[in-house]
């Protein structure tokens, strides 16, 4: 109970203001003192009234007893009644009773009184004239205190009114004194609330030289120091913000410069590399000297390694620069599998490996280009570290709306201590007994799997790996299923286009003469009837010399004088439609990799080959394009 009371008092005290507390401290002692004084004085006055009433009653009783001696001795009742009535008329006397010694009431006078606060006195009537004093009877006198108490209460009311007025005056004076005393503290509290809000330092006037004055001066010094510190901090923040803005602008400019450089590198550096690829492939066609064939093979290996390293660096740089945009669509997964198979089937065959596809009928919702690049990197990595067996690409359902894509290989596997780092940039397992390719060339810069994981992050998925050293590895990730209907499993003919390019009329357009020379030599070695051109005018002149329409047109995206390959395709379409001839197959070859520059091409659903294109990839793409045209 005490704890509850203390808690209640503490809460009440905490909810009062400083002025209220000071006024309370000033008034409570005065109120207690006044209450004690009124109580003590009232009690003392009542005691005095009772003593005076008793003395008065005793005097009246003594006087009555002396008067009643003779009448009581003679038993003169009439006289006794007269005495009782006469004494009863005195002020404040409410009762006079005369009795004999044996208690018989001889006279009894009662006034109209309710008996409120009465003092009674009994006095004996003694006959002192006898030799031996004899008690004749007694006299009872009652004296009322009503009038005295009433007067005393009126006085008390007046005293209380005067006390309340005094307390009111004292309260007003105490309240004003408390406000005056607490004013410096209240100004300090208001100034504390203004700290950090205005453009000027908060301050309070110094009112005196007491402890409060010291507190005011200390507050002013602290507020001024805080204002200076705050202003200095704001200036540093503004300077840091401006510096950060300048750095951000510099970074954005550097990013733009980097993107422009990457775009130029993607086009300019791929051009000679593409030509070198074509010439190295053409050199081996009519060569039978084993020594020269071995040298040519080494040249092709170097070209392939250079192409692979350049592609890894360029892809990862574009991902880090944010130059790759995600374009989500719904498409059949088996078409992507078939494209990857066409890219690497000859590579696997040359290395004595087997690349298998597990046919699927599902559609997925993803970015087709990014998915193809991910699978290309995973399959390339699988074939690079596999010496016997091969690789498998498949997919299986994972829940109701997910599809898990898997790439298996029978390679050397990855030790447990390397599994957490294989997706890091430039991480290579150099101490692995099977590091590098079977032909002794280097395994790369360690960017292939890092690029795969970056692409997976853009597609909102994660690539994981399970591996057993000496048995092989399995890379897998999940994609959302599309709402499109499932397709029937493709036939073998659909999975791998077959055919011969001999006798096919091929028109090649490129603004680089070295590339035209190399691809013309390569295509003629395959038995093709080849015409080359650097712009649309030369292309028209070339096809006019043929007795029949062209079978396939291989064109660079950017030609001389700002011409575009897509515009040339459209012009040739109009030319053949006017003559009523059949539609030709088409391939677009480019060193451009920026998504915003390829949006139009991808929207037209053209087959795009990115320089440098290996002869095997070029041959597969040509056969697939011709098969698609013949089946249309």
Helices and strands as residue ranges (DSSP letters): H 2-14, H 18-74, H 77-88, E 93-100, E 105-110, E 118-127, E 134-144, H 146-193, H 211-283, H 290-320, E 329-332, H 333-350, E 354-357, E 363-366, H 368-384, E 390-397, E 402-409, G 416-418, H 448-458, E 464-468, E 472-481, H 492-495, E 505-509, H 513-525, E 529-533, H 536-544, E 552-556, G 560-562, H 565-579, E 585-590, H 595-603, E 608-610, H 615-631
